[in-house]
Amino acid sequence: MNQAVFKGTLNLTADVLVIGGGPAGTWAALTAAAKGARVVLADKGYCGSSGATAPSGTGVWYVKPDAKLREEAKASRYTMGGQLAEHRWMDRVLDRTYENMNRLGVSGYPFPLDEQGNQYRRGLQGPEYMRLMRKLVKKAGVKILDHSPVLELLADEHGVAGAAGVQTQSGETWSVQAGAVVIATGGCAFLSKALGCNVLTGDGYLFAAEAGASLSGMEFSNAYAICPTFSSVTKTAYYSYASFYYEDGSVVEGAGSKKGRSVIARNLLAGRQVYAKLDGASEELQPLLRVAQTNFFLPFDRRGINPFKDAFPVTLRLEGTVRGTGGIRITDEACGTGVPGLYAAGDAATRELICGGFTGGGSHNAAWAMSSGSFAGEGAAAYAASLGRHAADRTPAGLSSSPLVHRQVQPGAAARAAEYTAAVQAEVKPYDINLFRTEQGLNASLERLDGLWKEQRSREIQRTPEGVRAREAEAMTATARWMYSSALARTETRGMHKREDYQAIDNGQHHRLISGGLDQVWVRTEEVAKESVLL
């Protein structure tokens, strides 16, 4: 703690502060409010329309409480995830997801009907889903701060006690003193231009680490999604209907959506453009695909391309931990972080507990967001209530690892933040560093990233919208360092983590990797719970 007690232009008090307004954040706010807590939700963008879920459709890990169906669901990605998931957590998430999806139906979500007239609840359309969640949150009495990114957490000797930030539209500073804080800031896609990921820069990871929390599974952070070279839409599921071709029309052998992305990456690395065509979708299926994911087709329609008949150039766009599984370490069933008063949910938290080192996106991540958000909201509300009258007497200070100031900083701060961001991207976007990992490549990248971190740590950051960009650059730098330090420590290939120099799974490394630290990154092992699924 190196900052003085901070008061902004807008100063609020609450029992629970939720940082992030996506699915995890809104479920956390809704659940905390239902427990009687006074809740403030602060979103970097506009709650209900920002983030990865809002512009997209997604499947949901929704399984009826039938023993056979549940066991099949739990087994579906267990091996792909490196056998790091836990039976107990999967059961909890399946139960809460089933409950929450049914609640959405009762609350008016327009689920489609099947042939028997029953609601089909295994998917959600992002715009309708998040519009409803904002409505429910406001109805519950939650105060929403839109366009209000956090710059730092606040804490005292007893634990985390709020956060401070800036409102990007007005430039005014704000602070919320709260009994407990839920970090639901999403994952980190390193500003790769993946749809909805412009606000997902790993901020929550940095905030948590500054408060003393650790991370888990950060080696499972190199998710790349197939998308057209001219589009930001990364709906990889549709490429299960695709064939992949070279420019001359010959087939790219082994390329595919599920297990053939490495083939695409190696061709792109070699300078060979790869093309896709959704020629595996039947005539009857094509209109259904258009209805299910309208935004997938907009970039094609604008260019007069029929993706079912015309080949189009594709690339692999980095989604990092958004479609990965690493994040803030969870230490209890309430999604606590081990730091008093601090909770984590959604993509900001590790998802290893339900899917190990691989998600495939969508389904499991969506279920984790709504269930972990609910768990964290309940936990935060209970913790805040336990403080009683003592909560009002706290005088927390800022936790930022870089000095935050009101005065004008040296000219060129915005340009420097952009340079730092570009420098981090140069380390995490290349396939030959992040996707195909080697000891030599990781060590060389870490040396450069460590230098970037040291350079940023020595600079003051102004409490302005421009300062938000500087903190984002710091968060992305820190995230990359935890990723690559963990990737170095896992000398095997497991889940989405691929080591070119260790291409097989090593049964002796059936453990989690916990990481943390700011100036000095550390990594240690943690045993997977004994009740892990044995299927």
Secondary structure, DSSP 8 states (H G I E B T S, - for coil): --S-----SEEEEEEEEEE--SHHHHHHHHHHHHTT--EEEE-SS-TTTSSSSTTSEEE-----S-HHHHHHHHHTTTTTTTS--BHHHHHHHHHHHHHHHHHHHHTT----B-TTS-B--SEEEHHHHHHHHHHHHHHTT-EEETT--EEEEEEETTEEEEEEEE-TTT--EEEEEEEEEEE----B-TT---TT-TT-BSHHHHHHHHTT--EE-TTS--EEEEEETT-----GGGGGG-EEE-TTS-B-TT--SSS-HHHHHHHHHTT--EEEE-TTS-TTTHHHHHHHTHHHHHHHHHTT--TTTS-EEEEEEEEETTSS--EE---STT-B-SSTTEEE-GGGB--HHHHTT---STHHHHHHHHHHHHHHHHHHHHHHHHHGGGGGG---EE--SS-EESS---TTHHHHHHHHHHHHHHHHS-IIIIISB-HHHHHHHHHHHHHHHHHHHTS-EESSHHHHHHHHHHHHHHHHHHHHHHHHH--S-BTTB-BTTB-S--GGG-EEEEEE-SSS-EEEEEE--TTB---
